[in-house]
């Protein structure tokens, strides 16, 4: 188990685990940027309030991405079914010939 040091919104954290260091730093940079972007739009906010609002924004982004993926899966299933039906119709025509 290794320790990776990351910075988020001016605070340093030591994370212990087996995750790739570059990946952890990328995730931390994403969270840091989300917090800083949100903070720019607020007059005053405690770090705790800012962290909660950032977590909610990131969760919202995750849920939206999940919804889009599910809609894509549904569309793919619909297209696949249509294609299979079309192939079956063509096969029936060929068999009758």
Biopython code that builds the backbone (N, CA, C, O; Angstrom):
import numpy as np
from Bio.PDB.StructureBuilder import StructureBuilder

atoms = [
    (1, "UNK", "N", (0.850, -1.170, 0.000)),
    (1, "UNK", "CA", (0.000, 0.000, 0.000)),
    (1, "UNK", "C", (0.896, 1.233, 0.000)),
    (1, "UNK", "O", (1.825, 1.345, 0.799)),
    (2, "UNK", "N", (0.597, 2.156, -0.914)),
    (2, "UNK", "CA", (1.412, 3.366, -1.002)),
    (2, "UNK", "C", (0.586, 4.595, -0.636)),
    (2, "UNK", "O", (-0.645, 4.559, -0.647)),
    (3, "UNK", "N", (1.279, 5.675, -0.314)),
    (3, "UNK", "CA", (0.633, 6.931, 0.036)),
    (3, "UNK", "C", (0.812, 7.919, -1.108)),
    (3, "UNK", "O", (1.913, 8.095, -1.630)),
    (4, "UNK", "N", (-0.291, 8.561, -1.490)),
    (4, "UNK", "CA", (-0.262, 9.583, -2.533)),
    (4, "UNK", "C", (-0.762, 10.884, -1.925)),
    (4, "UNK", "O", (-1.821, 10.923, -1.300)),
    (5, "UNK", "N", (-0.002, 11.931, -2.112)),
    (5, "UNK", "CA", (-0.387, 13.249, -1.602)),
    (5, "UNK", "C", (-1.105, 14.016, -2.705)),
    (5, "UNK", "O", (-0.628, 14.101, -3.836)),
    (6, "UNK", "N", (-2.270, 14.576, -2.350)),
    (6, "UNK", "CA", (-3.047, 15.372, -3.298)),
    (6, "UNK", "C", (-3.427, 16.695, -2.644)),
    (6, "UNK", "O", (-3.436, 16.819, -1.419)),
    (7, "UNK", "N", (-3.740, 17.676, -3.480)),
    (7, "UNK", "CA", (-4.201, 18.982, -3.006)),
    (7, "UNK", "C", (-5.584, 19.244, -3.574)),
    (7, "UNK", "O", (-5.812, 19.109, -4.776)),
    (8, "UNK", "N", (-6.506, 19.622, -2.695)),
    (8, "UNK", "CA", (-7.837, 20.018, -3.128)),
    (8, "UNK", "C", (-8.214, 21.278, -2.370)),
    (8, "UNK", "O", (-8.292, 21.285, -1.142)),
    (9, "UNK", "N", (-8.442, 22.332, -3.118)),
    (9, "UNK", "CA", (-8.887, 23.612, -2.593)),
    (9, "UNK", "C", (-7.999, 24.092, -1.435)),
    (9, "UNK", "O", (-8.485, 24.521, -0.388)),
    (10, "UNK", "N", (-6.697, 24.005, -1.657)),
    (10, "UNK", "CA", (-5.736, 24.515, -0.679)),
    (10, "UNK", "C", (-5.449, 23.593, 0.493)),
    (10, "UNK", "O", (-4.682, 23.947, 1.389)),
    (11, "UNK", "N", (-6.049, 22.430, 0.495)),
    (11, "UNK", "CA", (-5.800, 21.469, 1.576)),
    (11, "UNK", "C", (-5.042, 20.276, 1.015)),
    (11, "UNK", "O", (-5.312, 19.803, -0.089)),
    (12, "UNK", "N", (-4.092, 19.808, 1.802)),
    (12, "UNK", "CA", (-3.290, 18.651, 1.388)),
    (12, "UNK", "C", (-3.838, 17.408, 2.078)),
    (12, "UNK", "O", (-4.138, 17.419, 3.272)),
    (13, "UNK", "N", (-3.961, 16.334, 1.298)),
    (13, "UNK", "CA", (-4.466, 15.062, 1.807)),
    (13, "UNK", "C", (-3.493, 13.953, 1.423)),
    (13, "UNK", "O", (-2.901, 13.968, 0.344)),
    (14, "UNK", "N", (-3.342, 12.995, 2.329)),
    (14, "UNK", "CA", (-2.528, 11.812, 2.055)),
    (14, "UNK", "C", (-3.488, 10.633, 1.919)),
    (14, "UNK", "O", (-4.195, 10.270, 2.858)),
    (15, "UNK", "N", (-3.491, 10.053, 0.735)),
    (15, "UNK", "CA", (-4.366, 8.912, 0.460)),
    (15, "UNK", "C", (-3.536, 7.638, 0.446)),
    (15, "UNK", "O", (-2.495, 7.575, -0.208)),
    (16, "UNK", "N", (-3.992, 6.636, 1.158)),
    (16, "UNK", "CA", (-3.296, 5.355, 1.167)),
    (16, "UNK", "C", (-4.112, 4.340, 0.388)),
    (16, "UNK", "O", (-5.328, 4.246, 0.553)),
    (17, "UNK", "N", (-3.434, 3.581, -0.462)),
    (17, "UNK", "CA", (-4.124, 2.557, -1.233)),
    (17, "UNK", "C", (-3.266, 2.084, -2.389)),
    (17, "UNK", "O", (-2.094, 2.439, -2.513)),
    (18, "UNK", "N", (-3.880, 1.279, -3.223)),
    (18, "UNK", "CA", (-3.164, 0.705, -4.357)),
    (18, "UNK", "C", (-3.494, 1.394, -5.671)),
    (18, "UNK", "O", (-2.992, 0.989, -6.719)),
    (19, "UNK", "N", (-4.325, 2.424, -5.635)),
    (19, "UNK", "CA", (-4.727, 3.117, -6.862)),
    (19, "UNK", "C", (-3.526, 3.810, -7.487)),
    (19, "UNK", "O", (-2.584, 4.200, -6.798)),
    (20, "UNK", "N", (-3.580, 3.955, -8.807)),
    (20, "UNK", "CA", (-2.525, 4.611, -9.565)),
    (20, "UNK", "C", (-2.396, 6.083, -9.145)),
    (20, "UNK", "O", (-3.392, 6.803, -9.074)),
    (21, "UNK", "N", (-1.185, 6.511, -8.872)),
    (21, "UNK", "CA", (-0.948, 7.878, -8.387)),
    (21, "UNK", "C", (-1.430, 8.926, -9.379)),
    (21, "UNK", "O", (-2.044, 9.913, -8.974)),
    (22, "UNK", "N", (-1.168, 8.737, -10.667)),
    (22, "UNK", "CA", (-1.589, 9.711, -11.673)),
    (22, "UNK", "C", (-3.109, 9.803, -11.750)),
    (22, "UNK", "O", (-3.667, 10.881, -11.955)),
    (23, "UNK", "N", (-3.768, 8.667, -11.584)),
    (23, "UNK", "CA", (-5.228, 8.649, -11.591)),
    (23, "UNK", "C", (-5.768, 9.447, -10.399)),
    (23, "UNK", "O", (-6.667, 10.271, -10.560)),
    (24, "UNK", "N", (-5.221, 9.203, -9.208)),
    (24, "UNK", "CA", (-5.666, 9.925, -8.015)),
    (24, "UNK", "C", (-5.448, 11.425, -8.168)),
    (24, "UNK", "O", (-6.299, 12.221, -7.770)),
    (25, "UNK", "N", (-4.328, 11.808, -8.737)),
    (25, "UNK", "CA", (-4.047, 13.235, -8.934)),
    (25, "UNK", "C", (-5.003, 13.843, -9.957)),
    (25, "UNK", "O", (-5.402, 15.001, -9.830)),
    (26, "UNK", "N", (-5.365, 13.065, -10.961)),
    (26, "UNK", "CA", (-6.325, 13.543, -11.962)),
    (26, "UNK", "C", (-7.699, 13.742, -11.325)),
    (26, "UNK", "O", (-8.363, 14.748, -11.576)),
    (27, "UNK", "N", (-8.125, 12.788, -10.504)),
    (27, "UNK", "CA", (-9.407, 12.899, -9.807)),
    (27, "UNK", "C", (-9.384, 14.105, -8.866)),
    (27, "UNK", "O", (-10.343, 14.877, -8.819)),
    (28, "UNK", "N", (-8.297, 14.265, -8.123)),
    (28, "UNK", "CA", (-8.173, 15.392, -7.200)),
    (28, "UNK", "C", (-8.208, 16.725, -7.951)),
    (28, "UNK", "O", (-8.830, 17.681, -7.489)),
    (29, "UNK", "N", (-7.549, 16.788, -9.095)),
    (29, "UNK", "CA", (-7.545, 18.014, -9.894)),
    (29, "UNK", "C", (-8.958, 18.334, -10.388)),
    (29, "UNK", "O", (-9.352, 19.498, -10.446)),
    (30, "UNK", "N", (-9.714, 17.297, -10.740)),
    (30, "UNK", "CA", (-11.096, 17.492, -11.175)),
    (30, "UNK", "C", (-11.938, 18.069, -10.035)),
    (30, "UNK", "O", (-12.670, 19.039, -10.231)),
    (31, "UNK", "N", (-11.834, 17.477, -8.856)),
    (31, "UNK", "CA", (-12.593, 17.954, -7.695)),
    (31, "UNK", "C", (-12.171, 19.382, -7.349)),
    (31, "UNK", "O", (-13.019, 20.232, -7.080)),
    (32, "UNK", "N", (-10.870, 19.644, -7.357)),
    (32, "UNK", "CA", (-10.356, 20.978, -7.060)),
    (32, "UNK", "C", (-10.933, 22.006, -8.038)),
    (32, "UNK", "O", (-11.375, 23.077, -7.622)),
    (33, "UNK", "N", (-10.928, 21.685, -9.321)),
    (33, "UNK", "CA", (-11.450, 22.611, -10.327)),
    (33, "UNK", "C", (-12.946, 22.824, -10.150)),
    (33, "UNK", "O", (-13.436, 23.941, -10.314)),
    (34, "UNK", "N", (-13.675, 21.768, -9.819)),
    (34, "UNK", "CA", (-15.110, 21.903, -9.579)),
    (34, "UNK", "C", (-15.368, 22.828, -8.389)),
    (34, "UNK", "O", (-16.261, 23.673, -8.442)),
    (35, "UNK", "N", (-14.599, 22.673, -7.329)),
    (35, "UNK", "CA", (-14.770, 23.531, -6.150)),
    (35, "UNK", "C", (-14.434, 24.977, -6.473)),
    (35, "UNK", "O", (-15.158, 25.890, -6.076)),
    (36, "UNK", "N", (-13.350, 25.185, -7.184)),
    (36, "UNK", "CA", (-12.936, 26.558, -7.520)),
    (36, "UNK", "C", (-13.948, 27.234, -8.445)),
    (36, "UNK", "O", (-14.240, 28.420, -8.289)),
    (37, "UNK", "N", (-14.474, 26.491, -9.394)),
    (37, "UNK", "CA", (-15.482, 27.042, -10.302)),
    (37, "UNK", "C", (-16.733, 27.441, -9.526)),
    (37, "UNK", "O", (-17.284, 28.522, -9.733)),
    (38, "UNK", "N", (-17.168, 26.571, -8.646)),
    (38, "UNK", "CA", (-18.352, 26.864, -7.828)),
    (38, "UNK", "C", (-18.091, 28.061, -6.908)),
    (38, "UNK", "O", (-18.963, 28.914, -6.744)),
    (39, "UNK", "N", (-16.916, 28.128, -6.317)),
    (39, "UNK", "CA", (-16.572, 29.216, -5.394)),
    (39, "UNK", "C", (-16.583, 30.572, -6.096)),
    (39, "UNK", "O", (-16.947, 31.583, -5.495)),
    (40, "UNK", "N", (-16.184, 30.594, -7.371)),
    (40, "UNK", "CA", (-16.180, 31.865, -8.112)),
    (40, "UNK", "C", (-17.588, 32.444, -8.241)),
    (40, "UNK", "O", (-17.756, 33.660, -8.325)),
    (41, "UNK", "N", (-18.587, 31.582, -8.257)),
    (41, "UNK", "CA", (-19.961, 32.047, -8.406)),
    (41, "UNK", "C", (-20.654, 32.359, -7.095)),
    (41, "UNK", "O", (-21.826, 32.738, -7.090)),
    (42, "UNK", "N", (-19.953, 32.208, -5.988)),
    (42, "UNK", "CA", (-20.561, 32.440, -4.675)),
    (42, "UNK", "C", (-19.900, 33.638, -4.004)),
    (42, "UNK", "O", (-18.703, 33.875, -4.167)),
    (43, "UNK", "N", (-20.697, 34.389, -3.247)),
    (43, "UNK", "CA", (-20.131, 35.522, -2.517)),
    (43, "UNK", "C", (-19.304, 35.036, -1.343)),
    (43, "UNK", "O", (-18.149, 35.431, -1.188)),
    (44, "UNK", "N", (-19.879, 34.194, -0.527)),
    (44, "UNK", "CA", (-19.156, 33.610, 0.605)),
    (44, "UNK", "C", (-19.612, 32.172, 0.787)),
    (44, "UNK", "O", (-20.776, 31.831, 0.577)),
    (45, "UNK", "N", (-18.679, 31.360, 1.175)),
    (45, "UNK", "CA", (-19.023, 29.953, 1.445)),
    (45, "UNK", "C", (-17.935, 29.354, 2.314)),
    (45, "UNK", "O", (-16.745, 29.583, 2.098)),
    (46, "UNK", "N", (-18.361, 28.594, 3.286)),
    (46, "UNK", "CA", (-17.382, 27.878, 4.097)),
    (46, "UNK", "C", (-16.850, 26.718, 3.260)),
    (46, "UNK", "O", (-17.539, 26.249, 2.354)),
    (47, "UNK", "N", (-15.648, 26.252, 3.544)),
    (47, "UNK", "CA", (-15.122, 25.097, 2.799)),
    (47, "UNK", "C", (-16.043, 23.883, 2.883)),
    (47, "UNK", "O", (-16.165, 23.125, 1.920)),
    (48, "UNK", "N", (-16.694, 23.696, 4.041)),
    (48, "UNK", "CA", (-17.599, 22.554, 4.183)),
    (48, "UNK", "C", (-18.805, 22.703, 3.262)),
    (48, "UNK", "O", (-19.174, 21.753, 2.572)),
    (49, "UNK", "N", (-19.424, 23.884, 3.242)),
    (49, "UNK", "CA", (-20.572, 24.121, 2.367)),
    (49, "UNK", "C", (-20.168, 23.966, 0.908)),
    (49, "UNK", "O", (-20.899, 23.377, 0.111)),
    (50, "UNK", "N", (-19.014, 24.492, 0.567)),
    (50, "UNK", "CA", (-18.512, 24.390, -0.796)),
    (50, "UNK", "C", (-18.267, 22.924, -1.183)),
    (50, "UNK", "O", (-18.566, 22.518, -2.305)),
    (51, "UNK", "N", (-17.726, 22.141, -0.253)),
    (51, "UNK", "CA", (-17.475, 20.720, -0.517)),
    (51, "UNK", "C", (-18.785, 19.969, -0.742)),
    (51, "UNK", "O", (-18.872, 19.125, -1.634)),
    (52, "UNK", "N", (-19.807, 20.273, 0.067)),
    (52, "UNK", "CA", (-21.108, 19.615, -0.073)),
    (52, "UNK", "C", (-21.742, 19.977, -1.414)),
    (52, "UNK", "O", (-22.238, 19.100, -2.122)),
    (53, "UNK", "N", (-21.728, 21.251, -1.763)),
    (53, "UNK", "CA", (-22.303, 21.682, -3.034)),
    (53, "UNK", "C", (-21.546, 21.076, -4.217)),
    (53, "UNK", "O", (-22.149, 20.708, -5.225)),
    (54, "UNK", "N", (-20.236, 20.976, -4.087)),
    (54, "UNK", "CA", (-19.431, 20.355, -5.140)),
    (54, "UNK", "C", (-19.778, 18.879, -5.271)),
    (54, "UNK", "O", (-19.914, 18.366, -6.382)),
    (55, "UNK", "N", (-19.919, 18.199, -4.146)),
    (55, "UNK", "CA", (-20.295, 16.778, -4.178)),
    (55, "UNK", "C", (-21.657, 16.606, -4.848)),
    (55, "UNK", "O", (-21.847, 15.679, -5.635)),
    (56, "UNK", "N", (-22.596, 17.483, -4.544)),
    (56, "UNK", "CA", (-23.916, 17.411, -5.176)),
    (56, "UNK", "C", (-23.821, 17.647, -6.681)),
    (56, "UNK", "O", (-24.474, 16.953, -7.460)),
    (57, "UNK", "N", (-23.018, 18.617, -7.090)),
    (57, "UNK", "CA", (-22.843, 18.879, -8.524)),
    (57, "UNK", "C", (-22.225, 17.680, -9.239)),
    (57, "UNK", "O", (-22.664, 17.311, -10.328)),
    (58, "UNK", "N", (-21.212, 17.075, -8.633)),
    (58, "UNK", "CA", (-20.554, 15.922, -9.245)),
    (58, "UNK", "C", (-21.518, 14.733, -9.297)),
    (58, "UNK", "O", (-21.551, 14.006, -10.289)),
    (59, "UNK", "N", (-22.298, 14.534, -8.237)),
    (59, "UNK", "CA", (-23.293, 13.454, -8.237)),
    (59, "UNK", "C", (-24.330, 13.702, -9.333)),
    (59, "UNK", "O", (-24.754, 12.767, -10.012)),
    (60, "UNK", "N", (-24.733, 14.948, -9.503)),
    (60, "UNK", "CA", (-25.683, 15.289, -10.570)),
    (60, "UNK", "C", (-25.090, 14.948, -11.938)),
    (60, "UNK", "O", (-25.770, 14.362, -12.780)),
    (61, "UNK", "N", (-23.829, 15.312, -12.161)),
    (61, "UNK", "CA", (-23.159, 14.993, -13.426)),
    (61, "UNK", "C", (-23.117, 13.479, -13.655)),
    (61, "UNK", "O", (-23.336, 13.007, -14.770)),
    (62, "UNK", "N", (-22.836, 12.733, -12.603)),
    (62, "UNK", "CA", (-22.796, 11.279, -12.694)),
    (62, "UNK", "C", (-24.166, 10.724, -13.069)),
    (62, "UNK", "O", (-24.270, 9.885, -13.964)),
    (63, "UNK", "N", (-25.211, 11.182, -12.398)),
    (63, "UNK", "CA", (-26.559, 10.694, -12.681)),
    (63, "UNK", "C", (-26.988, 11.048, -14.099)),
    (63, "UNK", "O", (-27.630, 10.243, -14.774)),
    (64, "UNK", "N", (-26.635, 12.254, -14.555)),
    (64, "UNK", "CA", (-26.969, 12.652, -15.922)),
    (64, "UNK", "C", (-26.244, 11.756, -16.928)),
    (64, "UNK", "O", (-26.842, 11.314, -17.909)),
    (65, "UNK", "N", (-24.971, 11.491, -16.690)),
    (65, "UNK", "CA", (-24.203, 10.628, -17.595)),
    (65, "UNK", "C", (-24.778, 9.215, -17.600)),
    (65, "UNK", "O", (-24.835, 8.566, -18.645)),
    (66, "UNK", "N", (-25.196, 8.749, -16.450)),
    (66, "UNK", "CA", (-25.802, 7.425, -16.335)),
    (66, "UNK", "C", (-27.123, 7.368, -17.105)),
    (66, "UNK", "O", (-27.407, 6.376, -17.777)),
    (67, "UNK", "N", (-27.919, 8.415, -17.010)),
    (67, "UNK", "CA", (-29.194, 8.477, -17.732)),
    (67, "UNK", "C", (-28.957, 8.461, -19.238)),
    (67, "UNK", "O", (-29.646, 7.751, -19.970)),
    (68, "UNK", "N", (-27.982, 9.241, -19.699)),
    (68, "UNK", "CA", (-27.658, 9.288, -21.123)),
    (68, "UNK", "C", (-27.179, 7.916, -21.601)),
    (68, "UNK", "O", (-27.548, 7.473, -22.689)),
    (69, "UNK", "N", (-26.362, 7.250, -20.795)),
    (69, "UNK", "CA", (-25.874, 5.913, -21.162)),
    (69, "UNK", "C", (-27.037, 4.933, -21.253)),
    (69, "UNK", "O", (-27.118, 4.143, -22.193)),
    (70, "UNK", "N", (-27.938, 4.987, -20.273)),
    (70, "UNK", "CA", (-29.090, 4.091, -20.285)),
    (70, "UNK", "C", (-29.974, 4.344, -21.500)),
    (70, "UNK", "O", (-30.479, 3.402, -22.111)),
    (71, "UNK", "N", (-30.164, 5.619, -21.851)),
    (71, "UNK", "CA", (-30.948, 5.941, -23.039)),
    (71, "UNK", "C", (-30.257, 5.415, -24.291)),
    (71, "UNK", "O", (-30.914, 4.937, -25.215)),
    (72, "UNK", "N", (-28.938, 5.505, -24.317)),
    (72, "UNK", "CA", (-28.173, 4.964, -25.447)),
    (72, "UNK", "C", (-28.304, 3.457, -25.525)),
    (72, "UNK", "O", (-28.436, 2.896, -26.613)),
    (73, "UNK", "N", (-28.269, 2.792, -24.369)),
    (73, "UNK", "CA", (-28.440, 1.335, -24.335)),
    (73, "UNK", "C", (-29.822, 0.952, -24.860)),
    (73, "UNK", "O", (-29.956, -0.006, -25.622)),
    (74, "UNK", "N", (-30.845, 1.698, -24.454)),
    (74, "UNK", "CA", (-32.208, 1.426, -24.902)),
    (74, "UNK", "C", (-32.318, 1.625, -26.409)),
    (74, "UNK", "O", (-32.941, 0.823, -27.104)),
    (75, "UNK", "N", (-31.712, 2.694, -26.907)),
    (75, "UNK", "CA", (-31.731, 2.967, -28.345)),
    (75, "UNK", "C", (-31.002, 1.860, -29.104)),
    (75, "UNK", "O", (-31.462, 1.425, -30.159)),
    (76, "UNK", "N", (-29.876, 1.409, -28.577)),
    (76, "UNK", "CA", (-29.119, 0.333, -29.215)),
    (76, "UNK", "C", (-29.936, -0.953, -29.250)),
    (76, "UNK", "O", (-29.955, -1.653, -30.262)),
    (77, "UNK", "N", (-30.609, -1.263, -28.148)),
    (77, "UNK", "CA", (-31.466, -2.455, -28.105)),
    (77, "UNK", "C", (-32.590, -2.354, -29.133)),
    (77, "UNK", "O", (-32.901, -3.334, -29.811)),
    (78, "UNK", "N", (-33.194, -1.185, -29.249)),
    (78, "UNK", "CA", (-34.275, -0.973, -30.212)),
    (78, "UNK", "C", (-33.762, -1.155, -31.643)),
    (78, "UNK", "O", (-34.400, -1.823, -32.456)),
    (79, "UNK", "N", (-32.618, -0.563, -31.942)),
    (79, "UNK", "CA", (-32.038, -0.694, -33.284)),
    (79, "UNK", "C", (-31.671, -2.136, -33.600)),
    (79, "UNK", "O", (-31.894, -2.619, -34.710)),
    (80, "UNK", "N", (-31.102, -2.821, -32.602)),
    (80, "UNK", "CA", (-30.720, -4.219, -32.791)),
    (80, "UNK", "C", (-31.953, -5.068, -33.086)),
    (80, "UNK", "O", (-31.924, -5.907, -33.987)),
    (81, "UNK", "N", (-33.020, -4.861, -32.346)),
    (81, "UNK", "CA", (-34.260, -5.602, -32.557)),
    (81, "UNK", "C", (-34.809, -5.329, -33.954)),
    (81, "UNK", "O", (-35.240, -6.257, -34.638)),
    (82, "UNK", "N", (-34.799, -4.083, -34.379)),
    (82, "UNK", "CA", (-35.278, -3.715, -35.710)),
    (82, "UNK", "C", (-34.436, -4.397, -36.787)),
    (82, "UNK", "O", (-34.973, -4.902, -37.773)),
    (83, "UNK", "N", (-33.122, -4.410, -36.597)),
    (83, "UNK", "CA", (-32.218, -5.044, -37.562)),
    (83, "UNK", "C", (-32.456, -6.551, -37.625)),
    (83, "UNK", "O", (-32.506, -7.124, -38.714)),
    (84, "UNK", "N", (-32.602, -7.191, -36.475)),
    (84, "UNK", "CA", (-32.863, -8.632, -36.437)),
    (84, "UNK", "C", (-34.179, -8.951, -37.129)),
    (84, "UNK", "O", (-34.257, -9.914, -37.891)),
    (85, "UNK", "N", (-35.220, -8.152, -36.874)),
    (85, "UNK", "CA", (-36.512, -8.365, -37.530)),
    (85, "UNK", "C", (-36.384, -8.217, -39.042)),
    (85, "UNK", "O", (-36.972, -8.989, -39.799)),
    (86, "UNK", "N", (-35.618, -7.232, -39.475)),
    (86, "UNK", "CA", (-35.417, -7.014, -40.906)),
    (86, "UNK", "C", (-34.677, -8.198, -41.537)),
    (86, "UNK", "O", (-35.030, -8.634, -42.632)),
    (87, "UNK", "N", (-33.666, -8.713, -40.860)),
    (87, "UNK", "CA", (-32.916, -9.866, -41.365)),
    (87, "UNK", "C", (-33.829, -11.082, -41.438)),
    (87, "UNK", "O", (-33.792, -11.825, -42.419)),
    (88, "UNK", "N", (-34.650, -11.293, -40.409)),
    (88, "UNK", "CA", (-35.574, -12.429, -40.404)),
    (88, "UNK", "C", (-36.584, -12.326, -41.547)),
    (88, "UNK", "O", (-36.914, -13.335, -42.169)),
    (89, "UNK", "N", (-37.072, -11.135, -41.826)),
    (89, "UNK", "CA", (-38.004, -10.936, -42.944)),
    (89, "UNK", "C", (-37.335, -11.256, -44.264)),
    (89, "UNK", "O", (-37.941, -11.891, -45.127)),
    (90, "UNK", "N", (-36.102, -10.830, -44.433)),
    (90, "UNK", "CA", (-35.365, -11.097, -45.670)),
    (90, "UNK", "C", (-35.097, -12.594, -45.818)),
    (90, "UNK", "O", (-35.182, -13.139, -46.918)),
    (91, "UNK", "N", (-34.774, -13.251, -44.713)),
    (91, "UNK", "CA", (-34.540, -14.692, -44.764)),
    (91, "UNK", "C", (-35.809, -15.436, -45.158)),
    (91, "UNK", "O", (-35.741, -16.407, -45.912)),
    (92, "UNK", "N", (-36.953, -15.007, -44.670)),
    (92, "UNK", "CA", (-38.225, -15.647, -45.026)),
    (92, "UNK", "C", (-38.511, -15.458, -46.512)),
    (92, "UNK", "O", (-39.007, -16.372, -47.169)),
    (93, "UNK", "N", (-38.206, -14.292, -47.037)),
    (93, "UNK", "CA", (-38.409, -14.025, -48.477)),
    (93, "UNK", "C", (-37.516, -14.940, -49.291)),
    (93, "UNK", "O", (-37.969, -15.521, -50.277)),
    (94, "UNK", "N", (-36.259, -15.080, -48.901)),
    (94, "UNK", "CA", (-35.309, -15.919, -49.619)),
    (94, "UNK", "C", (-35.759, -17.384, -49.555)),
    (94, "UNK", "O", (-35.679, -18.083, -50.565)),
    (95, "UNK", "N", (-36.220, -17.858, -48.423)),
    (95, "UNK", "CA", (-36.660, -19.240, -48.258)),
    (95, "UNK", "C", (-37.888, -19.554, -49.137)),
    (95, "UNK", "O", (-38.032, -20.668, -49.643)),
    (96, "UNK", "N", (-38.762, -18.561, -49.306)),
    (96, "UNK", "CA", (-39.964, -18.771, -50.100)),
    (96, "UNK", "C", (-39.651, -18.796, -51.596)),
    (96, "UNK", "O", (-40.425, -19.321, -52.396)),
    (97, "UNK", "N", (-38.513, -18.226, -51.954)),
    (97, "UNK", "CA", (-38.149, -18.146, -53.380)),
    (97, "UNK", "C", (-37.684, -19.454, -53.948)),
    (97, "UNK", "O", (-37.348, -19.530, -55.130)),
]
sb = StructureBuilder()
sb.init_structure("model")
sb.init_model(0)
sb.init_chain("A")
sb.init_seg("    ")
for serial, (resi, resn, name, xyz) in enumerate(atoms, 1):
    if name == "N":
        sb.init_residue(resn, " ", resi, " ")
    sb.init_atom(name, np.array(xyz, "f"), 0.0, 1.0, " ", f" {name:<3s}", serial, name[0])
structure = sb.get_structure()
